[in-house]
Amino acid sequence: MDRLQQLQVFRRVVETGNITRAARDLAMSQPSVSRIISELEHRLGVPLLLRSPRGLSATEAGAAFHLDAVRILDELEEAEAAARGLQGHPPGWCASPASPPSTTPS
């Protein structure tokens, strides 16, 4: 199973509070989303979601994992955007911050 996909699916399920809605948002089937969440919980060895007739909510472990998943997915997006921003620059080019002003007295 693709761990990145598990993070994406878990994030969407927590944010929607509903597997069917998450599946629709992700253009996946509801059974596929359920299977991915079950596999993730099995791999981690801890329940991440509380299931009730009113919907889903994250367990304590699930809430903590959700925060990490959001951070990881957001950082991945930033890294990809940064890499795309380098497109078109000559090989070996590297953006660097401006040099700090000199502190030597004149």
Disulfide bonds with the S-S distance in Angstrom:
none
